[in-house]
Each structure stands twice: as C-alpha cells, then as structure tokens.
Amino acid sequence: MSAEQLERTLPTGWYRSPEIFRIEKERIFCREWLAVCREEELPKPSDHLVLDMLGESVLLLRNREGALRAFYNVCRHRGSRLCRSAGEASDASRVVLAGGITAGRLIVCPYHQWSYDFNGALVAAPHLGAGTGFNKQEFHLYPIGAESWGGFVFLNLTPAAATPLATQLGAIPERLQRYPLADLRIGATIRYEVAANWKILCENYNECYHCGGVHPELCALVPSFREAGGANLDWIRGVPHRDGAYTFTRSGTTPRRAFPGLNADEQIRHKGELVYPNMFLSVACDHVAAFILYPRGAERTDITCHFLFETHEIDKPGFDPSDAVDFWDLVNRQDWTVCESVQNGIRARVHTHGYYAPMEDWNLDIRRYVTERIGAFVHEQPS
C-alpha cells in the first residue's frame, strides 16, 4: 500500500502550535460540553469547586435546591476573582474552594463585598440601594452551562449557543444504558501530567494497532488486541478477554460482582467510548475507568482517571480496588510514554504529517471532528 493510499493525519502544526491551540480553545473547548468531575464531588447544597478550564476560572456549585450551577469566577463590579482556590498558582486541575462563600449562603466578592446568591443573582451591593437608581437585575454573574449524565458533570462556557448535552453525547448513553454509571462512586483516583497534545491522546485511545508492541500485559489479557493489529475489534459489542477472564485486571478476574442488568456479552467483554472532546470511558463488568482530559497547552494535557465501583462493593469491609487500579495504571503509563514519544518525534523539521493505517480508521473521526470545528479558522489545512 503506497503513501498515496493511506489517509493522512492532521498537519504536524495542529499538534504543536500554540496558535492552533488558541483556536481550539475558542472553537471547541469554549463551545462544546466538557466533562469536568463527578456529581458525588458536590454531594450537598452549597458544595462548590473552583475549576481551571483552559485558563478560565470557573465556580461550580449546588444551589439551595441541589441543582448544579456554574459561573465565571469574576465579579461583575470590577472583575475581582470571587473565590480563591487553595494553591491557585499551581497547575492542579481541580482545587478546594478557599474563600468567597459565607456560611453556605452567599458568594461574596472579597474586594467590595458585592454579594450573589447561588443562582448568580446580585443580592447586595454596599451603598448602592434602590434610592440610587442602581438596578441589581443587570449585574448577574456570567453563567456557564451545567448539566450531568451518568453521574458526570459537564460544563459549557458559551451556554447561549450550546446544543443540548444529549445531542453532543449522541448514541453513547444508549450503548451504555445497562451500565449503572450514575450510581457508581469513586473508589480510587490517579492524576497524570502528560507532555503530549490532547489529540495525540485521543488518537492513541481510538486504536489498538499499537497494543502488540506497547502493552504486552494487556494483550495477554485481551489477545484480540494484537490480532491483525486490532483490525477486527468490535467496540459496539465489546472486546472479549482470554478464556476464563472477564474483566480488566491482571488475572482477568475479581471478587467483585458484575453490575446487575448487564447482558451476556457485557458480563465478559470490555467496551470503550471516546466522549468528545475530553473524556474516555472504559467499562468492564465490575468497574469503570473514566479519563477526564484537561488540555493545558499545545503540548501538555493533564488527565484525571477515576475508577468507579458500586457502593455495594465500596461499602464492604476491606474493599480493595487495587486489582483494577494497578493494572490500569500500568497500561496508562505505557500509553502516556508512547504519546510523549510521538510529541517529541513530530518536532523533527521533516515531519509535516503522519499516516493512519487501515486498522486505525476510527481516528478518521477525530480528524473530521477537529477539522469541522477549526478548519475554517486555520490557514494550514489537512491534505
């Protein structure tokens, strides 16, 4: 097969350029629904988090009725940060709120004490009462869209132009309908810093051509990952394990029960979903590995990996998720290392684009997704 017969990747600059990343921020990450956390991380009314979303400080909270609300973390008066995060100068993807909420009732600006309720409405501005002609209704906080699916919280930085979350998710909820995603809880979390572009990570997740050479332990568990370069994998039905194995652990077994309600295939097969633009879901019969990507620049992506289990299992004395967590951590680090190798390699002055082998055809969808959203705004087009 000649080079002319192979599909090309996006141009090299699209994986490296700060200018391309700036366009992606405006045309993708500020307009699409982004996975940011689990609902259980804000379990009660007035619970709140300060998030860094591509340099935008976001205040996510539950109002008094328990509904999710999100706002840009900026006062409408003079632009002060409303809530300061612990370690705000650090690169933490998510941090605990350090100030700005008074007794769980109001959001108070630390500068001039303008105060907002948990729906973003201005309720008090010192010395600017009704007699001054000041109209509080014109000074609500800047809203951010907040929705949830499967226990995951999604935010949209441009809510006035947002499509419904259900539209963006497409057929994914139907394909995962028998997995109790919303009822699962975090049993363990690992955070990674990866020196690679977010699209390289997505492309790596979407193919198993690399698995035979990069993941020997994984291929011992799932032999089909190395057969024909992963060309014949059926992700919709699920990928089978070796004989006697049924879940993603080194042994392929676990003392945890399978989720009630799974069909016969789902009890012994593994499924994966790329939830555009920033979440990977890998589901086994007894646990889920959820990868939330936080792009930090053209050549850096932070990843939070939550391992989700039934409360039925978590509440058992001696609950130990390490059989799944340790195996996933091994596979993850192998992936991040090879992705960083790609990021380093494409810096070569001769590299203008790569190629997709036929068994990597799922990556054509990533190329389409990105090109449709930023192509008209970039001079360097894929060829």
C-alpha positions as a Markdown table, in Angstrom:
| # | Residue | x | y | z |
|---|---|---|---|---|
| 1 | Met | 0.0 | 0.0 | 0.0 |
| 2 | Ser | 1.5 | 3.3 | -1.1 |
| 3 | Ala | 1.6 | 6.6 | 0.8 |
| 4 | Glu | -1.0 | 8.0 | -1.6 |
| 5 | Gln | -3.4 | 5.2 | -0.5 |
| 6 | Leu | -3.1 | 5.9 | 3.2 |
| 7 | Glu | -5.1 | 8.5 | 5.0 |
| 8 | Arg | -3.1 | 11.4 | 6.4 |
| 9 | Thr | -3.2 | 12.7 | 9.9 |
| 10 | Leu | -3.8 | 16.3 | 10.7 |
| 11 | Pro | -0.8 | 18.5 | 9.8 |
| 12 | Thr | 2.0 | 18.4 | 12.3 |
| 13 | Gly | 1.5 | 22.0 | 13.4 |
| 14 | Trp | -2.0 | 21.2 | 14.6 |
| 15 | Tyr | -0.4 | 19.1 | 17.3 |
| 16 | Arg | 2.2 | 21.6 | 18.3 |
| 17 | Ser | 1.2 | 25.2 | 17.6 |
| 18 | Pro | 0.1 | 27.5 | 20.4 |
| 19 | Glu | -1.9 | 29.4 | 17.8 |
| 20 | Ile | -3.8 | 26.2 | 16.8 |
| 21 | Phe | -4.4 | 25.5 | 20.5 |
| 22 | Arg | -5.8 | 29.0 | 20.9 |
| 23 | Ile | -8.2 | 28.4 | 18.1 |
| 24 | Glu | -9.2 | 25.0 | 19.6 |
| 25 | Lys | -9.9 | 26.7 | 22.9 |
| 26 | Glu | -12.3 | 29.2 | 21.2 |
| 27 | Arg | -13.9 | 26.9 | 18.6 |
| 28 | Ile | -14.0 | 23.6 | 20.6 |
| 29 | Phe | -13.4 | 23.8 | 24.3 |
| 30 | Cys | -15.4 | 27.0 | 24.8 |
| 31 | Arg | -18.3 | 25.8 | 22.8 |
| 32 | Glu | -18.7 | 22.1 | 23.5 |
| 33 | Trp | -19.8 | 20.4 | 26.7 |
| 34 | Leu | -16.7 | 19.4 | 28.7 |
| 35 | Ala | -16.6 | 16.7 | 31.3 |
| 36 | Val | -15.1 | 18.2 | 34.5 |
| 37 | Cys | -15.9 | 16.0 | 37.5 |
| 38 | Arg | -18.3 | 13.5 | 39.1 |
| 39 | Glu | -21.6 | 14.7 | 40.8 |
| 40 | Glu | -20.5 | 13.0 | 44.0 |
| 41 | Glu | -17.8 | 15.6 | 44.4 |
| 42 | Leu | -20.5 | 18.1 | 45.1 |
| 43 | Pro | -23.0 | 16.0 | 47.1 |
| 44 | Lys | -24.9 | 18.6 | 49.1 |
| 45 | Pro | -26.5 | 22.1 | 48.5 |
| 46 | Ser | -23.8 | 24.8 | 48.8 |
| 47 | Asp | -21.0 | 22.4 | 48.0 |
| 48 | His | -18.6 | 24.1 | 45.5 |
| 49 | Leu | -15.4 | 23.7 | 43.5 |
| 50 | Val | -13.2 | 26.2 | 41.7 |
| 51 | Leu | -12.1 | 24.8 | 38.3 |
| 52 | Asp | -9.4 | 25.9 | 35.8 |
| 53 | Met | -10.9 | 25.3 | 32.4 |
| 54 | Leu | -8.2 | 26.2 | 29.8 |
| 55 | Gly | -7.2 | 29.3 | 31.8 |
| 56 | Glu | -10.8 | 30.3 | 32.6 |
| 57 | Ser | -11.6 | 30.2 | 36.4 |
| 58 | Val | -15.0 | 28.6 | 36.9 |
| 59 | Leu | -17.1 | 28.4 | 40.0 |
| 60 | Leu | -19.2 | 25.2 | 40.1 |
| 61 | Leu | -21.7 | 24.7 | 42.9 |
| 62 | Arg | -25.1 | 23.3 | 44.0 |
| 63 | Asn | -27.7 | 25.8 | 44.8 |
| 64 | Arg | -30.1 | 25.5 | 47.8 |
| 65 | Glu | -32.3 | 23.2 | 45.9 |
| 66 | Gly | -29.4 | 21.0 | 45.0 |
| 67 | Ala | -29.3 | 21.9 | 41.3 |
| 68 | Leu | -25.9 | 22.3 | 39.6 |
| 69 | Arg | -25.0 | 25.9 | 38.7 |
| 70 | Ala | -21.7 | 27.3 | 37.3 |
| 71 | Phe | -20.4 | 30.8 | 36.7 |
| 72 | Tyr | -17.3 | 32.6 | 35.5 |
| 73 | Asn | -15.4 | 33.3 | 38.7 |
| 74 | Val | -15.4 | 37.1 | 38.2 |
| 75 | Cys | -17.3 | 39.8 | 40.0 |
| 76 | Arg | -19.5 | 42.0 | 37.7 |
| 77 | His | -18.3 | 45.1 | 39.5 |
| 78 | Arg | -14.5 | 45.5 | 39.0 |
| 79 | Gly | -13.6 | 42.0 | 37.9 |
| 80 | Ser | -12.1 | 40.5 | 41.0 |
| 81 | Arg | -12.0 | 36.8 | 41.5 |
| 82 | Leu | -14.9 | 35.9 | 43.7 |
| 83 | Cys | -13.5 | 32.7 | 45.1 |
| 84 | Arg | -9.8 | 32.0 | 45.5 |
| 85 | Ser | -8.6 | 28.4 | 45.3 |
| 86 | Ala | -6.1 | 26.8 | 47.6 |
| 87 | Gly | -2.9 | 26.7 | 45.7 |
| 88 | Glu | -4.3 | 28.9 | 42.9 |
| 89 | Ala | -0.9 | 29.5 | 41.4 |
| 90 | Ser | -0.4 | 25.7 | 41.0 |
| 91 | Asp | -1.4 | 23.6 | 38.0 |
| 92 | Ala | -3.9 | 21.5 | 39.9 |
| 93 | Ser | -6.8 | 20.6 | 37.6 |
| 94 | Arg | -9.3 | 21.0 | 40.4 |
| 95 | Val | -8.9 | 22.5 | 43.9 |
| 96 | Val | -10.8 | 23.0 | 47.0 |
| 97 | Leu | -12.5 | 26.4 | 47.5 |
| 98 | Ala | -10.6 | 28.7 | 49.8 |
| 99 | Gly | -12.9 | 31.7 | 50.1 |
| 100 | Gly | -15.8 | 33.7 | 48.8 |
| 101 | Ile | -18.7 | 31.7 | 50.3 |
| 102 | Thr | -20.2 | 32.9 | 53.5 |
| 103 | Ala | -21.8 | 30.3 | 55.7 |
| 104 | Gly | -23.0 | 28.4 | 52.6 |
| 105 | Arg | -25.5 | 31.2 | 51.8 |
| 106 | Leu | -23.9 | 33.8 | 49.5 |
| 107 | Ile | -21.0 | 34.4 | 47.1 |
| 108 | Val | -19.2 | 37.5 | 48.4 |
| 109 | Cys | -16.6 | 39.4 | 46.4 |
| 110 | Pro | -13.6 | 40.0 | 48.6 |
| 111 | Tyr | -12.9 | 43.4 | 47.0 |
| 112 | His | -16.1 | 45.5 | 47.6 |
| 113 | Gln | -18.4 | 42.8 | 49.1 |
| 114 | Trp | -20.9 | 42.6 | 46.2 |
| 115 | Ser | -22.9 | 39.5 | 47.1 |
| 116 | Tyr | -24.6 | 37.0 | 44.9 |
| 117 | Asp | -26.9 | 34.1 | 45.6 |
| 118 | Phe | -26.3 | 30.6 | 44.4 |
| 119 | Asn | -28.2 | 31.2 | 41.2 |
| 120 | Gly | -25.8 | 34.0 | 40.3 |
| 121 | Ala | -28.2 | 36.9 | 41.1 |
| 122 | Leu | -26.7 | 40.0 | 42.7 |
| 123 | Val | -28.5 | 40.4 | 46.0 |
| 124 | Ala | -26.4 | 43.2 | 47.7 |
| 125 | Ala | -24.0 | 45.9 | 46.7 |
| 126 | Pro | -22.9 | 48.1 | 49.6 |
| 127 | His | -24.2 | 51.7 | 49.4 |
| 128 | Leu | -26.0 | 51.1 | 46.1 |
| 129 | Gly | -29.6 | 50.8 | 47.3 |
| 130 | Ala | -32.8 | 51.4 | 45.4 |
| 131 | Gly | -32.7 | 55.1 | 46.1 |
| 132 | Thr | -29.5 | 55.4 | 44.0 |
| 133 | Gly | -31.2 | 54.1 | 40.8 |
| 134 | Phe | -28.9 | 51.1 | 40.8 |
| 135 | Asn | -30.6 | 48.0 | 39.1 |
| 136 | Lys | -29.3 | 44.8 | 40.6 |
| 137 | Gln | -31.0 | 42.8 | 37.9 |
| 138 | Glu | -28.4 | 44.0 | 35.3 |
| 139 | Phe | -25.5 | 42.5 | 37.2 |
| 140 | His | -26.0 | 38.7 | 37.5 |
| 141 | Leu | -22.9 | 36.6 | 37.3 |
| 142 | Tyr | -21.8 | 35.4 | 33.9 |
| 143 | Pro | -23.4 | 32.0 | 33.5 |
| 144 | Ile | -21.8 | 28.7 | 32.4 |
| 145 | Gly | -23.9 | 25.8 | 31.3 |
| 146 | Ala | -24.0 | 22.9 | 33.8 |
| 147 | Glu | -25.6 | 19.5 | 33.0 |
| 148 | Ser | -25.0 | 15.9 | 34.0 |
| 149 | Trp | -25.2 | 12.5 | 32.5 |
| 150 | Gly | -24.2 | 9.2 | 34.0 |
| 151 | Gly | -23.0 | 10.9 | 37.2 |
| 152 | Phe | -20.6 | 13.1 | 35.3 |
| 153 | Val | -20.8 | 16.9 | 35.4 |
| 154 | Phe | -20.4 | 18.7 | 32.0 |
| 155 | Leu | -19.9 | 22.4 | 31.6 |
| 156 | Asn | -20.3 | 24.7 | 28.6 |
| 157 | Leu | -18.5 | 28.0 | 28.6 |
| 158 | Thr | -20.8 | 29.5 | 25.9 |
| 159 | Pro | -24.3 | 28.4 | 27.2 |
| 160 | Ala | -26.3 | 30.8 | 25.0 |
| 161 | Ala | -25.1 | 29.0 | 21.9 |
| 162 | Ala | -24.8 | 25.5 | 23.3 |
| 163 | Thr | -26.5 | 22.5 | 21.8 |
| 164 | Pro | -28.2 | 20.1 | 24.3 |
| 165 | Leu | -25.8 | 17.8 | 26.0 |
| 166 | Ala | -27.9 | 14.9 | 24.8 |
| 167 | Thr | -27.2 | 15.9 | 21.2 |
| 168 | Gln | -23.5 | 16.0 | 21.8 |
| 169 | Leu | -23.5 | 12.6 | 23.5 |
| 170 | Gly | -25.3 | 11.1 | 20.6 |
| 171 | Ala | -25.7 | 7.3 | 20.8 |
| 172 | Ile | -23.3 | 6.8 | 23.8 |
| 173 | Pro | -26.0 | 6.7 | 26.5 |
| 174 | Glu | -27.9 | 4.1 | 24.6 |
| 175 | Arg | -24.9 | 1.9 | 24.1 |
| 176 | Leu | -24.0 | 2.1 | 27.8 |
| 177 | Gln | -27.6 | 2.0 | 29.1 |
| 178 | Arg | -27.2 | -1.2 | 31.1 |
| 179 | Tyr | -24.1 | 0.1 | 33.0 |
| 180 | Pro | -25.2 | 1.9 | 36.2 |
| 181 | Leu | -22.9 | 4.9 | 35.6 |
| 182 | Ala | -24.9 | 7.4 | 37.6 |
| 183 | Asp | -25.0 | 5.1 | 40.7 |
| 184 | Leu | -21.3 | 4.3 | 40.8 |
| 185 | Arg | -18.9 | 6.0 | 43.1 |
| 186 | Ile | -15.2 | 6.9 | 43.0 |
| 187 | Gly | -13.1 | 4.1 | 44.6 |
| 188 | Ala | -9.7 | 5.5 | 43.6 |
| 189 | Thr | -8.3 | 8.3 | 41.5 |
| 190 | Ile | -4.9 | 8.8 | 39.8 |
| 191 | Arg | -3.8 | 12.1 | 38.2 |
| 192 | Tyr | -1.3 | 12.3 | 35.4 |
| 193 | Glu | 0.6 | 15.1 | 33.6 |
| 194 | Val | 1.4 | 14.1 | 30.0 |
| 195 | Ala | 3.7 | 16.1 | 27.7 |
| 196 | Ala | 1.5 | 15.5 | 24.7 |
| 197 | Asn | -1.2 | 17.2 | 22.7 |
| 198 | Trp | -4.8 | 16.1 | 23.6 |
| 199 | Lys | -5.4 | 14.9 | 20.0 |
| 200 | Ile | -2.5 | 12.5 | 20.2 |
| 201 | Leu | -4.0 | 11.0 | 23.4 |
| 202 | Cys | -7.4 | 10.7 | 21.6 |
| 203 | Glu | -5.9 | 9.0 | 18.6 |
| 204 | Asn | -4.0 | 6.6 | 20.8 |
| 205 | Tyr | -7.1 | 5.7 | 22.7 |
| 206 | Asn | -9.0 | 5.1 | 19.5 |
| 207 | Glu | -6.8 | 2.4 | 18.0 |
| 208 | Cys | -5.1 | -0.8 | 19.1 |
| 209 | Tyr | -2.5 | -1.0 | 16.3 |
| 210 | His | 0.0 | -0.1 | 18.9 |
| 211 | Cys | -1.1 | -2.6 | 21.6 |
| 212 | Gly | 1.0 | -5.6 | 20.5 |
| 213 | Gly | 4.2 | -3.6 | 20.9 |
| 214 | Val | 3.3 | -1.3 | 23.8 |
| 215 | His | 1.0 | -3.4 | 26.0 |
| 216 | Pro | 2.3 | -6.9 | 26.5 |
| 217 | Glu | 0.4 | -7.4 | 29.8 |
| 218 | Leu | -2.8 | -6.1 | 28.3 |
| 219 | Cys | -2.5 | -8.3 | 25.2 |
| 220 | Ala | -2.0 | -11.3 | 27.4 |
| 221 | Leu | -5.4 | -10.5 | 28.9 |
| 222 | Val | -7.1 | -9.5 | 25.6 |
| 223 | Pro | -5.4 | -11.4 | 22.8 |
| 224 | Ser | -7.6 | -9.9 | 20.2 |
| 225 | Phe | -5.8 | -6.5 | 20.8 |
| 226 | Arg | -2.7 | -7.9 | 19.0 |
| 227 | Glu | -4.5 | -9.9 | 16.3 |
| 228 | Ala | -4.3 | -8.3 | 12.9 |
| 229 | Gly | -3.2 | -5.1 | 14.6 |
| 230 | Gly | -6.5 | -4.8 | 16.3 |
| 231 | Ala | -8.2 | -4.5 | 12.9 |
| 232 | Asn | -11.3 | -6.6 | 13.7 |
| 233 | Leu | -12.2 | -5.3 | 17.1 |
| 234 | Asp | -16.0 | -4.8 | 17.7 |
| 235 | Trp | -16.2 | -2.0 | 20.3 |
| 236 | Ile | -20.0 | -1.8 | 20.0 |
| 237 | Arg | -20.5 | -5.4 | 21.1 |
| 238 | Gly | -17.4 | -5.3 | 23.3 |
| 239 | Val | -13.9 | -6.9 | 23.1 |
| 240 | Pro | -13.5 | -10.4 | 24.5 |
| 241 | His | -10.9 | -11.4 | 27.1 |
| 242 | Arg | -8.9 | -14.6 | 27.1 |
| 243 | Asp | -10.6 | -17.8 | 28.1 |
| 244 | Gly | -11.6 | -17.7 | 31.8 |
| 245 | Ala | -11.1 | -13.9 | 32.0 |
| 246 | Tyr | -13.9 | -11.3 | 32.1 |
| 247 | Thr | -12.6 | -8.0 | 33.5 |
| 248 | Phe | -9.7 | -5.6 | 33.3 |
| 249 | Thr | -7.4 | -6.9 | 36.0 |
| 250 | Arg | -4.1 | -8.7 | 35.6 |
| 251 | Ser | -5.8 | -12.0 | 36.4 |
| 252 | Gly | -8.8 | -11.2 | 34.4 |
| 253 | Thr | -11.0 | -12.0 | 37.4 |
| 254 | Thr | -12.1 | -10.1 | 40.5 |
| 255 | Pro | -14.0 | -10.8 | 43.8 |
| 256 | Arg | -16.5 | -8.0 | 42.8 |
| 257 | Arg | -19.8 | -9.0 | 41.3 |
| 258 | Ala | -20.8 | -7.9 | 37.8 |
| 259 | Phe | -23.2 | -5.0 | 37.6 |
| 260 | Pro | -26.7 | -6.2 | 37.8 |
| 261 | Gly | -28.6 | -5.9 | 34.5 |
| 262 | Leu | -25.7 | -6.4 | 32.0 |
| 263 | Asn | -26.4 | -8.6 | 29.1 |
| 264 | Ala | -24.4 | -11.8 | 28.4 |
| 265 | Asp | -21.8 | -10.1 | 26.3 |
| 266 | Glu | -21.3 | -7.2 | 28.8 |
| 267 | Gln | -20.6 | -9.6 | 31.6 |
| 268 | Ile | -17.5 | -10.9 | 29.9 |
| 269 | Arg | -16.5 | -8.2 | 27.4 |
| 270 | His | -14.9 | -4.8 | 27.6 |
| 271 | Lys | -16.2 | -1.6 | 25.9 |
| 272 | Gly | -14.7 | 1.8 | 25.3 |
| 273 | Glu | -16.1 | 5.2 | 24.3 |
| 274 | Leu | -14.5 | 8.5 | 23.3 |
| 275 | Val | -16.8 | 11.1 | 24.7 |
| 276 | Tyr | -15.9 | 14.2 | 22.6 |
| 277 | Pro | -13.9 | 16.2 | 23.3 |
| 278 | Asn | -12.3 | 15.3 | 26.6 |
| 279 | Met | -13.4 | 12.1 | 28.2 |
| 280 | Phe | -12.6 | 8.4 | 27.7 |
| 281 | Leu | -14.8 | 5.7 | 29.2 |
| 282 | Ser | -13.6 | 2.2 | 29.5 |
| 283 | Val | -16.2 | -0.1 | 31.0 |
| 284 | Ala | -15.8 | -3.6 | 32.4 |
| 285 | Cys | -18.4 | -5.8 | 34.1 |
| 286 | Asp | -17.5 | -4.6 | 37.6 |
| 287 | His | -15.8 | -1.2 | 37.3 |
| 288 | Val | -15.4 | 1.8 | 35.0 |
| 289 | Ala | -12.2 | 3.7 | 34.3 |
| 290 | Ala | -13.1 | 7.3 | 33.4 |
| 291 | Phe | -10.4 | 9.5 | 31.9 |
| 292 | Ile | -11.1 | 13.3 | 32.0 |
| 293 | Leu | -8.6 | 15.3 | 29.9 |
| 294 | Tyr | -7.6 | 18.8 | 30.8 |
| 295 | Pro | -5.7 | 20.3 | 27.9 |
| 296 | Arg | -3.1 | 22.8 | 29.3 |
| 297 | Gly | -1.4 | 23.8 | 26.1 |
| 298 | Ala | -0.4 | 22.6 | 22.7 |
| 299 | Glu | 2.0 | 20.1 | 24.1 |
| 300 | Arg | 0.6 | 19.3 | 27.6 |
| 301 | Thr | -2.5 | 17.5 | 28.8 |
| 302 | Asp | -3.4 | 16.7 | 32.4 |
| 303 | Ile | -5.6 | 13.6 | 33.0 |
| 304 | Thr | -7.7 | 12.7 | 35.9 |
| 305 | Cys | -8.5 | 8.9 | 36.0 |
| 306 | His | -11.4 | 8.0 | 38.2 |
| 307 | Phe | -12.1 | 4.3 | 39.0 |
| 308 | Leu | -15.8 | 3.8 | 39.6 |
| 309 | Phe | -17.4 | 1.0 | 41.5 |
| 310 | Glu | -20.8 | 0.0 | 43.0 |
| 311 | Thr | -21.4 | 1.3 | 46.5 |
| 312 | His | -22.4 | -2.3 | 47.2 |
| 313 | Glu | -18.7 | -3.2 | 46.8 |
| 314 | Ile | -17.2 | 0.0 | 48.2 |
| 315 | Asp | -19.1 | -0.4 | 51.5 |
| 316 | Lys | -17.8 | -3.9 | 52.1 |
| 317 | Pro | -15.2 | -4.2 | 54.8 |
| 318 | Gly | -11.7 | -4.4 | 53.3 |
| 319 | Phe | -12.8 | -3.1 | 49.9 |
| 320 | Asp | -9.7 | -3.1 | 47.7 |
| 321 | Pro | -9.8 | -1.8 | 44.2 |
| 322 | Ser | -6.1 | -2.3 | 43.5 |
| 323 | Asp | -6.6 | -5.3 | 41.2 |
| 324 | Ala | -8.1 | -2.9 | 38.6 |
| 325 | Val | -6.3 | 0.3 | 39.6 |
| 326 | Asp | -2.8 | -1.2 | 39.5 |
| 327 | Phe | -3.4 | -2.9 | 36.1 |
| 328 | Trp | -4.9 | 0.3 | 34.6 |
| 329 | Asp | -2.0 | 2.4 | 36.0 |
| 330 | Leu | 0.5 | 0.1 | 34.2 |
| 331 | Val | -1.4 | 0.3 | 30.9 |
| 332 | Asn | -1.9 | 4.1 | 31.3 |
| 333 | Arg | 1.8 | 4.8 | 31.9 |
| 334 | Gln | 2.7 | 2.8 | 28.8 |
| 335 | Asp | 0.2 | 4.9 | 26.8 |
| 336 | Trp | 1.4 | 8.2 | 28.1 |
| 337 | Thr | 5.0 | 7.3 | 27.5 |
| 338 | Val | 4.4 | 6.4 | 23.8 |
| 339 | Cys | 2.2 | 9.5 | 23.3 |
| 340 | Glu | 5.1 | 11.7 | 24.7 |
| 341 | Ser | 7.4 | 9.9 | 22.2 |
| 342 | Val | 5.1 | 10.9 | 19.4 |
| 343 | Gln | 5.0 | 14.5 | 20.6 |
| 344 | Asn | 8.8 | 14.6 | 20.7 |
| 345 | Gly | 9.2 | 12.9 | 17.4 |
| 346 | Ile | 6.9 | 15.2 | 15.4 |
| 347 | Arg | 9.2 | 18.1 | 16.3 |
| 348 | Ala | 11.5 | 16.9 | 13.5 |
| 349 | Arg | 11.8 | 19.5 | 10.8 |
| 350 | Val | 11.0 | 16.9 | 8.1 |
| 351 | His | 7.7 | 15.8 | 9.7 |
| 352 | Thr | 4.7 | 17.5 | 8.1 |
| 353 | His | 2.1 | 14.9 | 8.8 |
| 354 | Gly | 1.7 | 11.2 | 9.7 |
| 355 | Tyr | -0.5 | 8.5 | 8.3 |
| 356 | Tyr | -3.3 | 6.3 | 9.5 |
| 357 | Ala | -3.0 | 2.6 | 8.8 |
| 358 | Pro | -6.3 | 0.9 | 7.8 |
| 359 | Met | -6.8 | -0.6 | 11.3 |
| 360 | Glu | -6.7 | 3.0 | 12.6 |
| 361 | Asp | -9.8 | 4.1 | 10.7 |
| 362 | Trp | -11.6 | 5.2 | 13.9 |
| 363 | Asn | -9.1 | 8.1 | 14.0 |
| 364 | Leu | -10.6 | 9.5 | 10.8 |
| 365 | Asp | -13.5 | 10.5 | 13.0 |
| 366 | Ile | -11.1 | 12.6 | 15.3 |
| 367 | Arg | -9.7 | 14.2 | 12.2 |
| 368 | Arg | -13.2 | 15.0 | 11.0 |
| 369 | Tyr | -14.3 | 16.3 | 14.4 |
| 370 | Val | -11.4 | 18.7 | 14.7 |
| 371 | Thr | -11.4 | 19.9 | 11.1 |
| 372 | Glu | -15.1 | 20.6 | 11.1 |
| 373 | Arg | -14.7 | 22.9 | 14.1 |
| 374 | Ile | -11.5 | 24.8 | 13.4 |
| 375 | Gly | -10.6 | 24.2 | 9.8 |
| 376 | Ala | -12.2 | 27.4 | 8.5 |
| 377 | Phe | -10.1 | 29.4 | 11.0 |
| 378 | Val | -6.7 | 27.8 | 10.2 |
| 379 | His | -4.7 | 28.6 | 7.2 |
| 380 | Glu | -2.8 | 25.3 | 7.3 |
| 381 | Gln | -5.4 | 22.7 | 6.1 |
| 382 | Pro | -5.0 | 18.9 | 6.2 |
| 383 | Ser | -4.3 | 17.4 | 2.9 |
